[in-house]
Amino acid sequence: PTERRLGRLVWPEIERRPPRLAIIPLGATEQHGAHLPFATDTLIADALGARLAARCDDAIVLPALSVGCSTEHMGFPGTLDVSGATLRAVLADCLRSLACHGVAEAFIFSAHGGNVATLRAALPALAAAVPALHLRAATDLDALTTRLQREAAEFSVSAEAAGHHAGEMETSMMLALHPELVRTDALVAGHTAPTADPQSLFYPDLRRQAPTGTVGDPRGASALRGERYLAAWTDVLDAALRGPRKPA
């Protein structure tokens, strides 16, 4: 298969076959319980970007940005957090670089929920900063959650067990992608009580509500389900990419 990851290409390959579309995945470096690594969101973002690029003609995928807006996880040692202004500035500079090289379109998505509000708010300014480049993004976190929970339900996994952070869902995806990084001896249930507003668990400090850093129950995770989640997530991104041509 054709290599689409910019980080693995060399410049003559870009010059010979200039990409029309650049996919920009956003990750994070933040705690994911005692069983998943800090790079979880970045590794998932990188995998999703490569899978999405494989469905597109003339596309490349940038290296996933490995730091993001993670203030809600700062109660856990090791988490890195950048401000919304920093994330916007990095994205603007990346878009300018792409436009300089003749890329016509860019699509941004995040595998870390904490980046989404900043991304959504930044889109008009980013589009105005680089008018030569048509910009789109996936920012409907509720629709993504609904789709992934529907996949989980097909395996009789409850929404509470699938979880919003380091639960069955993310752990299954990591078992599919990087099983060597999953501490299977540290799998314990985290916060699994039904919550009408999941964001209220995370802000201002997840550790107050979920001392282990896990929202969900990873104990039943499996690589098989992880592949299903990754495929469903890629479908959601594909639909956002091919939807109405507007930055929303």
N, C-alpha and C positions, 0 to 999 in steps of 0.2 A: 504493500500500500504506500501511497505517496506520503512523505513526511510533511506534516502541516505545522509542527511546533517550531516557532521562530527560533527558540533557544537552541535547537538542534540543526538548524540550517546554516549555510555560509552565504556571504553576500552575493557571490555570482549567481547562486540559485534564485535569489530574490530579483536580481537584475534580469535574468533570462525569463523569468515567469513572474512578473509583478502581480501581487495579490490585489484583488478588488475589495475584499472584505477582511477586516481584522477583528478577531474575537478577543475580548479583554476580560479574563476571569479575575474575580476578586476573592481573596482568601483572608486569612488572619493567622496570628500566632497567639493562641489563647488556650487556657486550660480546657480539657475535655474529660473531666473526671480522673480517676486513678488508673484507667485502663486504655485511654486513647491519647495519642501524642498531641503536643501543641500544634503541630502542622496539619491536623486533621482537615480543617476547612480548606487549606491551601492545596492539599493533595487531592481532595474531592473536586475542587474547582479546576485543577489542572486536568484531571481525568474527564470531567464534563466538557471542558473546552476542546479537548482533542476529539471526543466523540461527536460533538456538534460540528467541528470543522470538517470531519470526515463525510458529513452529509452535504457539504456545500462545495460549489465549484469556485476555484480561485480564492480560497480562503486560507489565512494563517491564524494561528492562535498564539497570543503573547504568553510569556511566562506568567503564571498567576501571581498577583501582588500578594506578598506573604505577610503584610501587616495591614491592619484595618482598624475600624472604630470598635474597640472592645472594652469600653469603660466599664461595662456591667460585669466584667470578669476580673477587674483589677484587684478584687479581694483575694485572688489566688496567686501566689508567687509564680513568677515566670511569664505571666501574660504581658504582651506588648500592646500598647494602645496609641493610635495617632488621632489627632483631631480631625473633624470633618473638613476643616480648611486645608489641612495637609493632604488628605485624600483627594479633595477636589483639585488641588494644585498638581499633584502627581498625574492624575488623569488628564488634566488639560495639557500638560507637557508631553505625555505619551501621544495624545491625539495630534498635537502639533507635529510631532516627529513623524507620525504615520502619514499625515497630509503632505509633509515635505517630500516623502518618497512616493507620492502619487496614489496612495490608498484612497478609495472613494467612499467606503462605508466602514463604520465600526459598530460593534455590538458589545455591550457591557452587561455582565451579570455577576452576581455574588453568591458564593456558597456559604457565606456567613451572614446571618440575618441582621446583625448589627450594622452592616454597611448599607442596607437597603434604603433607609430613610434619608441618609446623606446623599446617596446616589440619585434618588428620586428628586430631591430638592435641587441638586446640582445640574440636572440635565439641561434646563434652558440656558444657563450660563455657559456650560460646556459647548453646547451647540453654537452659541453666539461667538464663542472664542475661536472656534475653528469652522467657519462657515463653508469652507471648501469640502468638508467631510460630512456625509450624512450619518447622523448618530441615532442609534436605537438602543434600548435597554430592556431588561426584564426586571420589573420592580413589583410585580403582584405576588407578594409573599403569601397572602391568604389562599390564592388559587393554587399555588405550588403545594402548600401544606395540605389542602383538601385532596389534591391528586395523589400525593404520597401516602396520606392516611388511607385513601381508598385502596391503594396497592397493599398496604399492611393488612387491611381488613380481609382481603382475599386469602390471607394466610392465617386468619383468626388472631391477628395481633391487634390489641386494642390501641386506640390513639394514645392512651396514657402510657402504655408500655413502649410504644414506638418512640414517643418522647420528642421534645423540642431541642435537646442538647445531650449528646453522648448516650442516648438511649438505644433501644433495639435497632432503630433505623440507621443512625450514623455508624453504629458499631457493625452492622451488617455490611454497609458500604465499604468500611475499612477492611473487613474480612475478605471482601471480594477484591479489593485493590492492593492492600498491603497487610496481609495477615501476620507478617513477621513483626509488625509494630503494635499489634493488639496484645495487651497484657491480659490474657485469658484467665490468669489466676487471680485477677483483681476485679472480676465482674461482680458487681453488687447492684441491687436496685437503688435508684435514687428517688427523687421526688416524683411520685406517681398519683398524687391526689388530683381529681378533676379540677380544672381551673378555667373559669369563664374567660379570663384575659391573661393569656400566657405571658405577655410582655410585663405584667405586674410582678411576675416571679423574678424577672431579670433585672429590672431597674428599681432603684439605683444600684443595687448590689446583689447579684445572684447568691452569693455565699450566705446571706441572711436567710434565704428561703430554702436553699439546697446546699447544705454544708459540704457535701461530697463533690459538688460541681456537676452532678448528673441530673438531668430531668428526663425520666423514663427508666426503663428496666432493660439493660443490655444482656441479661443472662440467656435469653433465647435467641440471640443474634445468629445469623447464618449467611455465608457467602452467597448462597443461592438467592435468598431474598435481596441481598445487597445488589446483585446484578439486576434484579427486577426494579429496584428503586432507582438505580442509575439510569436504566433505560427509560423509565417514566419521567425522570427529571430532564433527560435529554429531549424527550418529546415536548415537554413544556417549554423549554428554551427554543426549540425549533419553531414552535408555533408563535412564540413572541418575536423571533427573528423574521419570520415570513409574514407577520401580520401587517396591519396598517402602517404605512410609512410615517410614523410620528414618534418623537422621543418620549415615550411613556410606556 
